[in-house]
Amino acid sequence: MSSSRKIYSRIPRNVLKLAILGEGGVGKTTLTKRIITGIFDSKTKMTIGVDFHLLKTSIFDPMAPEDADDVEQIDIQAQMWDFAGEERFRFMLPRYCKGAVGGALCYDLSRYSTTKYIDEWFGIWKENAPENSPLILVGTKADLLDESEIGNAEENLQKLADRLNISNWYVISSKNGRNIHILTNDLLIQGYQFNDKLMELRKKGQA
């Protein structure tokens, strides 16, 4: 076993590296802070390079039998990496995607132009994150849309997710909290499940 695998094998299954990706100004930092603190901060500053945040929480054991009466809660430490969206920082992204067991690829629902480079972001993720590491597509700033526009936004999200072959997607708002909890829970559960599989493969020397 290589020294890197020995180091990785000592990292607990409940320590998750998660990445928040997307163009500048789509609300990645605001989303990250909403997940961590539960508070909407309208005065976030532009991320320079990458910011690191730690979320300590718990989830119900996703591997528990469906008919279990008492499901254990698992303590989670989610290391959330918030990447700067500006092109001049993009050279840093491949290195920080390595070892990520889950991520959220974001764009601004009120500015569909923020999907212009989404294939580039997706490509960097696929090439550098562990193979099959789960990625969720996230449309942000739903509070800037009328409810009559949400249906169209969801349709666009679905089409984009299908094209990128991404299974899970959410329309969210960091301001009013729309779908923040369900997105967070999905990120943590998918990340934990993938990390568990990845660690088993690495123990066997297959990853």
N, C-alpha and C positions, 0 to 999 in steps of 0.2 A: 504494500500500500504506500502511495506517495505521501510526502509530508503534508501536502495540501489536503489530502483526503483524511489524514489523521486529525488535522485541525478541524476540518468540517464535521467529522464524526463526533466531536466533543460539543458541538453547538446543539442545544436542546431542540426538539421538534417544535416547541412552542415559540421559538424566536424566529420571526418572519421578516424578510426583507421585501418591502413593497415599494413600487415606483409609481409616481404620479407624473404623467407625460402630457405634452401638448404645446401648442404655440403660446407665445407670450401674450398675456392679457386675457386668457380664457378663464382665469379663476382658479388655477391649481393651488396657489398658496392659500387663498381664501377657503377652498375646499378642505385642504389639509388641516388648517387651523380649526375649521368647524368640526371636523372629525375628532381632533385631539381635545378641544376645549368645550365643544357644544355651543360656541358663541360665534356670531357673524362679525367679522372685522372688516369694515369697509375701507380701512386706511392701510392695507398691506402694501409693502414696498416691493419693487421689482426684485426678483431673485437673481443673485449674482452667482452663476455657476450652478451650485446645488445646495439646498438646505436639508438638514436632517432633523427629524422629529421622532419622538418616541411615544407610542400609545400603549399604555398598560391597561388591559381589559380582560374579559373572559368570554368564552363561547361555550355553548353546549357541545359535547363531544359529537362531531358529525359522523364518527364511525360506530356510534352506538346502535344496537338493533332497533328497528322501527317500533317494535312492540315493548321496548324497555319501559318499566314503570318509573325508574329513577335514573335520569341521565346525568352523568357527571359533568360538572363545569370545568373547563380547562383554562388556566391562566395563560394569557397571550401577551408577548412583548412584540409589538409590531414596529419595526424600524421603517419609517416612512420617508422616502427620498423624493424631495420636491425639486424637479429639474427646471432650470431656466429655459424659457421657450425661444429666446432670441438665437438666431442662426450662429452668431459668433461663439456661443457656448456649446454648440452641438457636438463638437469634437470630443467633449468630455463624456457624452452619453453612453457610448459603447462600454467603457470601463465600469460605469456605475450600474449598468443593467446586468452585469455578470452576477450570478447568485441570487437574483430576484426571483421570488417564488410566486409573485403576483403583481399585477399593475393595473392602473386605470389610464386609458388614453382619452384625453379630454378635448372638446372643442366647444366654442361659444354658440349656443343655439340662435342667438340674436345676430350673429355674424357668421354666416355659412362660409365666408371666405377663409375662416380659420381652419377649414378642412383642406386647404390648398396643399399643404405639405404632410398631410396625415399618412400618406403612403410611405414617406421617408421615415417618419417616426415609427411606423409599424415595422418597416424593414429593419431598422436598427434594433428594435426589440427582438424580432424573430432571429436575427443573426447573433445576438449577444446574450440574451437571457437563456436559461436552461431550456432545452427542447421541451415543447408543450407547456411551458409555464403559462398559467392562465392570465388572460388580458381582458379587461372589461372596457367597453366603449361607453363614454359618458358625455352627454350633452348638458352643458352647464348654463346657468343664468336663466332658468325657466321663468323666473319672476319677471323678466323683461318682455315676456310674451303674453298676449291675451289668451284666455283659456280656449278660445276658438282657434288659436294657432298651434296649440299643443299637439293636436292630432296630426297635423302636417309635419311637425317636428319629430314626432315618434315614427312616422312613416319614413322620413329621411334617415333617421337613426337606424331603423331596421334595414333599409337598403344598403347603407354604408357598412353595417355589421355583416350582412350577408356577403358583400363583395370582399371584405377582409377575412371572412370566415371566423368571425368572433361571435360566440354563442350568447353572451349576456350583455345587455345594454340598459342604460337608465337615463331618464330625463330628471335632472336634479336642480335644486336651487340651494346654494349655501346661505342665501339671505333668509328665506322662509322655512328652510329645513326639508323641503320636498325631497323625499326618497333618500335622504342622507343616511338614515339608520339602516335601511335595507341594503344600500350600496356598501356601507361599511361592513355589515355582517357578511355579505357575499364575498367581499375581498378577503376577510379573515378566514372564512370557512374554506374557500377555494385555495388560499395560500397555505393553510394548515394541512389540508389533504394532499396538496401537491408536494409540500415539504416532506411529509411522511413517506410518500412514494419515492421521492428523490433520495432520501437518506437510506432507504432500504436498498435501492439500486447501487448507491455508492458503497455500501457495506459489501455488496456482492461484486464490486469492481466493474459494474455495468454502466456507470455514468461518470 
